Amino acid sequence: MRDFNIDVYEAAAMYWGGGYDPITEEVREGPFVIVIPAALEAAKGLQRAIYAARQAVDRHRASS
């Protein structure tokens, strides 16, 4: 945490606590919140984008 100019105790206070709430489907760790359904959709979108990019590379190589 030295890069952020806070000491170890301040960092511990900021990031203390957290956990998973099955009702809201959220994981919390300090100031960060991950909404599980949104994260899954984002991961699926990333996978589709990677697959489409790979197909574009393959088509480009095949036409060269």
Secondary structure, DSSP 8 states (H G I E B T S, - for coil): -GGGT--HHHHHHHH---EEETTTTEEEETTEEEEHHHHHHHHHHHHHHHHHHHHHHHHHHHH-
